[in-house]
Amino acid sequence: HFHNVLCLSEAKGMDITMDDEKALWKKCAEFHGHECGGLTIGYKAALYAKELLDLDFSEDEQVVCISENDACGVDAIQVILGCSVGKGNLLFHICGKQAFSFYDRGSGRYVRLVLKEKPREMTKAESFAYYQACEPREMFDVKETFLALPRKAEIFGSARCGCCGEMTGEKWLREAGGKKLCPDCLARLSGK
């Protein structure tokens, strides 16, 4: 069973130097295309998850992130933790919250980080400066994850759609009129 990480004293912590942090920030900003408060939120969330769960960059699906938004911060999580849609270890549970659930498949540990409210209304520039100056533990509430850890990504064979002729993952093909059809053709033929 997976258990949560609510006790900070249990975290091993990562010794990240200021130079390492600056290099990581630069890499995140280059990937994202610009610096902004939203990128900073994901950057700090990824660093905090690294600290709490003793995570490293995920070459495969060892580290999983379920983001509750599709905003700028997700790019920093991709860069720092190696979570990506293509590998199946970056998933979305879109509900408009600046919240991220992180899972370590190896240790079974997980944590949900939820952005705290800013102390006052701020301009974009003020917000960026505020988040840049904050320590991650000042920015996020550490909560228990309520989203189940997804299964590892599955690899499916492909077959040709009997209508459009396009290669489609076998999992998504449906039998109709004696042919295997992709979801688009099935919807067109059924009038949906």
MOHUDA-V339856 format. One record per backbone hydrogen bond with DSSP energy under -0.5 kcal/mol. NH is the residue of the N-H (numbers start at 0). CO is the residue of the C=O. E is the energy in kcal/mol with one decimal. If there is no record, write none. Layout:
BEGIN
nh:NH co:CO e:E
nh:NH co:CO e:E
END
This chain:
BEGIN
nh:2 co:107 e:-1.6
nh:4 co:109 e:-1.0
nh:7 co:5 e:-0.8
nh:9 co:6 e:-1.6
nh:10 co:6 e:-0.5
nh:10 co:7 e:-1.1
nh:12 co:50 e:-1.6
nh:15 co:13 e:-1.3
nh:16 co:14 e:-0.6
nh:20 co:16 e:-2.4
nh:21 co:17 e:-2.5
nh:22 co:18 e:-2.4
nh:23 co:19 e:-2.6
nh:24 co:20 e:-2.7
nh:25 co:21 e:-2.4
nh:26 co:22 e:-2.3
nh:27 co:23 e:-2.5
nh:28 co:24 e:-2.7
nh:29 co:25 e:-2.4
nh:30 co:26 e:-2.1
nh:31 co:27 e:-2.7
nh:32 co:28 e:-2.6
nh:39 co:35 e:-1.8
nh:40 co:36 e:-1.9
nh:41 co:37 e:-1.7
nh:42 co:38 e:-2.5
nh:43 co:39 e:-2.9
nh:44 co:40 e:-2.3
nh:45 co:41 e:-2.6
nh:46 co:42 e:-2.2
nh:47 co:43 e:-2.4
nh:48 co:44 e:-2.6
nh:49 co:45 e:-2.4
nh:50 co:46 e:-2.1
nh:51 co:47 e:-3.1
nh:52 co:48 e:-2.6
nh:53 co:49 e:-1.1
nh:54 co:49 e:-1.1
nh:57 co:80 e:-2.6
nh:58 co:56 e:-0.8
nh:63 co:102 e:-2.2
nh:64 co:88 e:-2.4
nh:65 co:100 e:-2.6
nh:66 co:64 e:-0.6
nh:66 co:90 e:-2.7
nh:67 co:98 e:-2.6
nh:73 co:70 e:-1.6
nh:74 co:71 e:-1.7
nh:75 co:71 e:-0.6
nh:75 co:72 e:-0.5
nh:76 co:72 e:-1.5
nh:77 co:73 e:-2.0
nh:78 co:74 e:-2.0
nh:79 co:75 e:-2.8
nh:80 co:76 e:-2.3
nh:81 co:77 e:-1.4
nh:82 co:76 e:-0.8
nh:87 co:83 e:-0.9
nh:87 co:84 e:-0.6
nh:88 co:83 e:-1.6
nh:89 co:83 e:-0.9
nh:90 co:64 e:-2.7
nh:92 co:66 e:-2.9
nh:94 co:67 e:-2.2
nh:95 co:67 e:-0.8
nh:96 co:67 e:-1.3
nh:98 co:96 e:-1.9
nh:99 co:112 e:-2.4
nh:100 co:65 e:-2.6
nh:101 co:99 e:-0.5
nh:101 co:110 e:-3.2
nh:102 co:63 e:-2.6
nh:103 co:108 e:-2.7
nh:104 co:61 e:-2.9
nh:104 co:102 e:-0.6
nh:107 co:103 e:-2.3
nh:108 co:103 e:-0.5
nh:109 co:2 e:-1.2
nh:110 co:101 e:-2.2
nh:111 co:142 e:-2.1
nh:112 co:99 e:-3.1
nh:113 co:111 e:-0.5
nh:113 co:140 e:-2.4
nh:114 co:97 e:-2.8
nh:115 co:138 e:-3.7
nh:126 co:122 e:-2.8
nh:127 co:123 e:-2.5
nh:128 co:124 e:-2.3
nh:129 co:125 e:-2.7
nh:130 co:126 e:-2.7
nh:131 co:127 e:-2.4
nh:132 co:128 e:-1.7
nh:133 co:129 e:-1.2
nh:137 co:134 e:-1.6
nh:138 co:134 e:-1.0
nh:138 co:135 e:-0.9
nh:139 co:135 e:-1.7
nh:140 co:113 e:-3.1
nh:142 co:111 e:-3.2
nh:142 co:140 e:-0.7
nh:155 co:153 e:-0.5
nh:158 co:167 e:-2.5
nh:160 co:165 e:-2.0
nh:161 co:179 e:-3.6
nh:164 co:160 e:-1.0
nh:167 co:158 e:-2.7
nh:169 co:156 e:-3.2
nh:171 co:168 e:-2.1
nh:172 co:168 e:-0.7
nh:172 co:169 e:-0.7
nh:173 co:180 e:-2.5
nh:175 co:178 e:-2.7
nh:178 co:175 e:-1.7
nh:180 co:173 e:-3.3
nh:180 co:178 e:-0.6
nh:185 co:181 e:-2.5
nh:186 co:182 e:-2.1
nh:187 co:183 e:-2.3
nh:188 co:184 e:-2.7
nh:189 co:185 e:-1.9
nh:190 co:186 e:-0.6
nh:190 co:187 e:-0.6
nh:191 co:186 e:-2.2
END
